[in-house]
Amino acid sequence: GRSIVKHTERILIELEAADAELAEIHGLRAGELAIGTFPTAGSSLLPLVIKEFKTHHPGIDLRVLSGRFAQLVDSLRRRETELSLLWDYEWNRIDDPLLTYHHLMNDPTLLLVSEKHRLADRESIRITELRDESWVGRADDHPVAHTLERLCQQGGFSPRTSFLAHDYGEVQAMVGVELGVSIAPRLAVLNPRPDVRSIPLATRSPQRRILVAHLTERRLSPAAQAAITLCMAAARRL
């Protein structure tokens, strides 16, 4: 069984190389590109990439898969996607030898408060000033829930949660009606509600890295190479 798998993997690699060579001959006039993304990148970074890609390469059919981290990595391994946007934090770095990563940008954590909050007009806020606040957190073991716990630990307290949200629309809505304060990556609040203020943290702000990844052994198609270049350009714009 192991012998068959070994030879099958080699055949797949050779077939993929042949497909890539044919794609290079054909250029970027036809074909397909499948990209994975997560929600905050899918609502901020990726649309910029797709707009430019479709302008310059209208013959390529784009397919996008949105999911959680494990699903995105699994889709790369299964070759269901050729590229995927991923993220990590300094305390949870991605270390997968099967994948190659391109660092696009750092995404800082911002504090969200109601426009009526006592600190709404501040240019920055220290986490220690928020000890007595109620917090709008993220549900379902979301990465930002872990970020909030770590951030509050820096301030010497544990967050008192008033609401667990399932997306950033809910987060902003509950912050806007003063149910609590919250945190969010900057990419998640590029278009804030008018009743919500996003304010930098004076405390060292947790930052996540935004990455685009692909299988190391996979020879990238011209379409994927072009998409990586556009991802880097879009990240610089943001």
Residue pairs with C-beta under 8 A, 6 or more apart in sequence:
13 217
16 218
16 219
17 219
19 221
20 219
20 220
20 221
23 31
23 221
23 222
23 223
24 222
27 222
28 56
28 57
28 59
28 60
28 222
28 223
28 226
29 59
30 59
30 60
31 59
31 60
31 61
31 221
31 223
32 60
32 61
32 62
32 63
32 223
33 53
33 60
33 61
33 62
33 63
33 82
33 83
33 221
33 223
33 224
33 227
34 62
34 63
34 64
34 65
34 80
34 81
34 82
34 83
35 46
35 62
35 63
35 64
35 65
35 81
35 82
35 83
35 84
35 85
35 227
36 64
36 65
36 66
36 67
36 71
36 72
36 75
36 76
36 81
36 83
36 84
36 85
36 86
37 46
37 64
37 65
37 66
37 72
37 84
37 85
38 66
38 67
38 68
38 69
38 72
38 85
38 86
38 87
39 66
39 167
40 168
40 185
40 187
40 188
41 85
41 87
41 187
41 210
42 64
42 66
42 85
43 187
43 188
44 187
44 188
44 190
44 238
45 85
45 104
45 187
45 210
45 231
45 234
45 235
45 238
46 64
46 85
48 230
48 234
48 237
48 238
49 227
49 230
49 231
49 234
50 62
50 64
52 230
52 233
52 234
53 60
53 62
53 226
53 227
53 230
54 62
56 226
57 223
57 226
60 223
65 71
65 72
65 75
65 80
65 81
65 84
67 75
69 86
69 87
72 81
72 84
72 85
72 86
73 84
73 86
73 96
73 99
73 213
75 81
75 84
76 82
76 84
76 99
76 213
76 214
76 215
77 98
77 215
79 215
79 218
82 214
82 218
82 220
82 221
82 223
82 224
83 212
83 213
83 214
83 224
83 227
83 228
84 212
84 213
84 214
85 104
85 210
85 211
85 212
85 213
85 231
86 94
86 101
86 210
86 211
86 212
86 213
87 107
87 143
87 208
87 209
87 210
87 211
88 94
88 208
88 209
88 211
89 143
89 146
89 147
89 206
89 207
89 208
89 209
90 206
90 207
91 150
92 143
92 146
94 101
94 211
94 213
97 216
98 215
98 216
98 217
99 213
99 214
99 215
99 216
100 213
100 214
100 215
100 216
101 211
101 212
101 213
102 211
102 212
102 213
102 228
102 231
102 232
103 209
103 210
103 211
104 209
104 210
104 211
104 212
104 231
104 232
104 235
105 209
105 210
105 235
105 236
105 238
106 207
106 208
106 209
106 210
107 185
107 186
107 187
107 207
107 208
107 209
107 210
108 185
108 186
108 200
108 205
108 206
108 207
109 144
109 147
109 151
109 183
109 184
109 185
109 186
109 201
109 205
109 206
109 207
109 208
110 183
110 184
110 185
110 186
110 189
110 198
110 199
110 200
110 201
110 205
111 125
111 130
111 181
111 182
111 183
111 198
111 199
111 200
111 201
112 136
112 171
112 172
112 175
112 181
112 182
112 183
112 184
112 189
112 192
112 196
112 197
112 198
112 199
113 119
113 120
113 175
113 181
113 196
113 197
113 199
114 120
114 175
114 176
114 177
114 178
114 181
114 195
114 196
114 197
115 176
115 194
115 195
115 196
115 197
116 178
116 195
117 178
117 181
117 197
119 125
119 129
119 199
120 197
120 199
122 199
123 199
123 200
124 199
124 200
124 201
124 202
125 199
125 200
125 201
125 202
126 155
126 201
126 202
126 203
127 151
127 152
127 154
127 155
127 201
127 203
128 155
128 156
128 203
130 152
130 155
130 181
131 155
131 156
131 157
133 160
133 180
133 181
134 160
134 161
134 162
134 179
134 180
134 181
135 148
135 159
135 160
135 161
135 162
135 180
135 181
135 182
136 161
136 162
136 163
136 165
136 171
136 174
136 175
136 179
136 180
136 181
136 182
137 144
137 145
137 148
137 159
137 161
137 163
137 164
137 165
137 182
138 144
138 145
138 148
138 164
138 165
138 166
138 171
139 145
139 164
139 165
139 166
140 166
143 208
144 183
144 184
144 185
147 183
147 206
148 159
148 183
149 158
149 159
150 206
151 183
151 201
151 203
151 206
152 158
152 159
154 203
154 204
155 203
161 180
162 174
162 179
162 180
163 170
163 174
163 179
163 180
165 171
165 174
165 182
168 184
168 188
168 189
171 182
171 184
172 189
172 192
172 193
172 196
173 193
174 180
174 182
175 181
175 182
175 196
176 193
176 195
176 196
177 195
183 201
184 198
185 208
186 198
187 210
187 238
189 196
189 198
190 238
192 198
210 235
212 227
212 228
212 231
214 220
214 224
220 228
